[in-house]
Amino acid sequence: MKKYQVVFFGTPEIALPSLHALVESQEIEVVAVVTQPDKPTGRHQDLTSSAVKIYATEQDIPVLQPETLKGNEEFEELLRELEPDIFVIISYGHIIPQKMLDIPKFGAVNIHVSLLPKYRGASPIQQALLNGDVGTGITMIKINEKMDAGDVLFTKKMPIEEVDTAETLSAKLGVLGGEFIEPIVLDFMEGHLKPIPQNHSQATFCSKIEKDDGKIDWGRHSAQEIFNQIRAFTPWPGSFTMWDSKRLKIIEAKPGDEKIKPGLMKITAEGKSLIIGTKKGSIHPIKVQLEGKGIVDIKTFLNGNKEKIEKNPELS
């Protein structure tokens, strides 16, 4: 039996469970993986491969890393030569031109990590956490020329726990996608699924997260809002404030109801914990990272900075 030929587009770890499921399929062959070019990372700016590239290389799957897609006729021709039945796209990171999407026999499908039409765009996981949502999920769509606006093939809901961060929620959604990608793709190609148009009037959008979005505004936001921000921006870009002319990241925290001046740090009577005032309520840091230092628990941080905090308790 001839297997369906799939070209997989993806870059970060969230895409790995779905790629693995397609590789393990008895009815699908992943003929190529398209991922973003290696990028310089770390202090020494060493070139680092994407999680998808590393896995694909281990599986001896050809890896393609075009610098750009728009107007890239050479890459377009290469895709045509692969004669794919379908493209499967998960967190690739670039918009794919319609000319390329038209190449596969069955077009292209995408897993989007929200319940579309809610949270179209680049940061649905972070937006759900920022808004304090108690649930999210995945939506598989047939891609069209508009961002995340294609007809729906499949939706699966899942809860968001209070302890979830962008990192943990991303991992859970990645696993959820991996559970369903193969049967849904096969059902779609074999004509067992009827794509359902989205209600575009209900669409909401979220933009790309920027590094400075992590800055905490103690006077503008409540404890619950800042708690949500810390969850949404873990691990990147991190939620931070300025203290003693240095950036102080709040890695983990919990909200409280103490009434304290916004941005003011107060060491508790036993000297083992810290309370920070917000517009409404307070934040109790659990883990922090001072610029130039490693991540520590709040007790360790206080042991080394108690006198400084007492002299300079204001955050900005």
N, C-alpha and C positions, 0 to 999 in steps of 0.2 A: 504494500500500500504506500502510495506517495504521500509524504508528509506535507503539511502546509508550511510554506516558507515565510518566516517572520524576520523582519528587521526591527531590532529593539533600540529605542532611543531613551537614554537615561543617564544620570550622573551620580547623585549622592546615594547614601546607604538605604534611604527609604525605598529605592527602586529594586534593591537586591532580592527581596523575597519573591517579587513577581518575575524577575529574570530567572531566578532559580527554578520556579515552577514551570516556566516555559521550556527551559533546558531539559527538565526531567520528564516532560510530556512525551507520550508514545506517538502522538499524532502531529506534533509540531517540531520543526527544526529551526533553530535560531541561526540564520545564515550570516548575520553580521550584527555588531553592536556599534551604535553611534553615541559618542559621549564627548564632553567638552575637553579641549586641550589640557595637557598637564599645566598646573599653575604653581608659581613660586609661593612657598609657605614657610612660616617659622622665621626665627631670627636670622638664619643664614640664607633665606629665600631659596631653598632647595626645590627643584621641580618635583611636584607630587601628583601622582595619578589619581583619578577618581576611583571611588569604591567600585563602580560598575566596570571600569577598565581592568582593575586588578582581578576581579572575579572572572570576567570574560577571558582574560589572558590565561588564567588557570584552567579554563575549560577549552582552550584552543579555539576560541571563536574569533574570527577576524574583527579587529577593532578599528573604527574610523573616527578621526578627530579633526573634522574640518574647522578652520579658524572662523569661517563665516559661511552662512547658507545662502543669503540673498545674492543672486547673480552668479552663484558658483556652478557654472555649467559642467565643469569637470566632475564635481561630486554628484550632480544630478544624473549624469550619464552613468556613473558608477552604480548608483541606486537602480537605474533601469536594467543594467546588466545582471543584477542579482535576481531579477524577476520575482519580486516578493508578492505574496498573496495579501499581506497586511503589514502595516506599521503598528507597533505597540509603543506608546510614549508615556513615560512616567518621570516627571521632574527632570526633564532634559536641560532646560535652562535657556533655550533659544526658541524663537518663533520659527516654525517651519513653513516655507513658502507654499502657496497653494499648488504650484506646478509640481512640487515634490510630493505633496499629499495625494495628488491624483495618480501617482505612479502605481501603487498596489491595486490589485484586482478588487479588493474589498475596502479600499481606503485606509484610514488610520483611526485607531481608538486610543483613548487616553484615560488614565485613572487620575481623577482630581480629588484631593483630600478635603472635601467639604460636601455638604448636601446641596448640590446645585439646584436652583440658581443662586443660592446664598454663597457669598464669599468667592466670587470669580476673581482671578488675579493671582499675584505672586506669593501671598502670605496668609493663606486660609487657616493654617494651624495657629499661627500667632494671633490672628484676629479673633478666633474663637476663644482663646484664652484671655485676651485683653478684654473681651466683652463679658467674661464670666459665664460663658455657655456651659451647660451641664451635659451636652451631647454634641456629637459630630458624626462623621462617617466618610465613606468613599462614594464617588459617583463615577461610573464608567460611561463615557460618551463617545459618539462618533464625531470626530473632529470636523469642523467646518472652518470657513475663513475668519470667523470672529472668535476672540479669545474666550474659551470655556463656555461657548454658547451652543455647542452641538447637541443633537438629539440624545436623550438618555437611553442607555442600554440596561443599566443595572444600578441600584442604590442599596447600600447596606449601612445601617446606623450602628453607633457604639457610644457608650457613655464616656464622659470626661470626669475623671476623679479629681478631687481637690488637690491631691499631691502631684498631679501631672504637670510636667513642664513641656515646652516645645520639643525637647529631646525625647522624653518618654512617650509623648503622644505621637510623635513622628514614627517612632519604632513600632508602636501598636498599629497605626494606620498602614504602615508598610506591610506588616504581617497580614493584616486584614485583606489588603490587595492581593497578596500572594495566594491566599486561600481561594480566591474566586476568579483570578485572571484567566486561567486556562479554560475552565468550562464556559465562561461567558464569551471569550474570544471564539471558541469552537462553535458554540450555539449561534453566534452572530454570523459567522462565515457559512454555516450550514442552513441559515434561513429560519432558525427557530425563535429568533427574537425580533420584535417589532420596535424599532426606535421610536421613542416618545418625545415630541418637542418640549423644550423647557417653556415655562411661563416667564417670558422676558420682562414683564412688568414687575416681577418680584425680585429681579436680580439686584444683588448688592456686590460691592467691589472692594478689594483690598490691594494696597500698593506694595511695592518692594520695600523691605525693611532697610533702613540706613543706619550706619554706625551710631550717629548721634541721637537716634530715636530712644536709646536706652537711658538717656539723662532723666533722673527722677526730679519731679517738681513737687516738693513737699507742701508748698502752699496752695497748689492748684488742685491736687488730687487727694482723694480719701485713702485711708489705709487699705480698704478692699481693692481700690483701683491700682494702688502701688503693688499690692500683693499679686494681683493679676498680671501686672507689667513684669514683675520679677519672673513669674512662671513663663510668660510668653517669650521673654528674651533670654532664656537659658537654653543652650549655652551661648548663643550669639544674638545680638551684639553685647549682651550682658546689661544689667541695670546698674547704674552708677550715680554717684554724687561726688562732690568735691569737698575734701577736708584737709586742712594743713597743706594747701597748695598741691595736693595729690588726688588722684582718682581713687575713690573707694567703691569697689563693686559689692553689691549685696547679692550673694550667690543663692542664699536660701533664707527665708523669713516666714513669719506668721503674723497675721493682723491682730491688733488688740484694740481696746476701747478707751485707753487712758487719754485724758485731755492734756496735751502738751503743746507748746508753741511749735508750729511747723518748722521742721529742720533742726530742732533742738534735740541733742542727745542727752539722755539721763541714765546714769548707771544705777541699777537697783540696789536696795539696801545691803543685800548679801554680796554685792560686787561681782556676781557671776553672769549677769545678763545686762542687755542694753535696750532702752526704749527710745524710739525716735518719733517725734510729733509729726502729724500730717494735718491736712485741712479738716479731716474728721477721723478721730481715732488715732491709733499709733501702729508702728511697725516694730516688731521684735526680731532683729537679725539673728540667724542661726549660724550661717557661715558667711564670711566676708573675705575680700582680697584687697589689700592696700597696694597701690601702684608699686611695682618693683619687688613685691613679695608673693609668696604662695598663698593658696587658699587655706584658711584656718577656721576653727570653730570660734564662736564669739568669746568664750572664756579665755582662750589663748590670746585672742586679739586684745582683750581688756588687760590681761596680765602685762602686756608690753606697752600699753598706751593709756593706762588709767589716768596718770597725771596730766598728760597732754589733753585728754578729753575734758578733764575738769577745768583746765585753763582755757580751752578752746572748744566749747561744746556745739558750736554752730556749724551746720552743713550748708552747702550752697549748690 
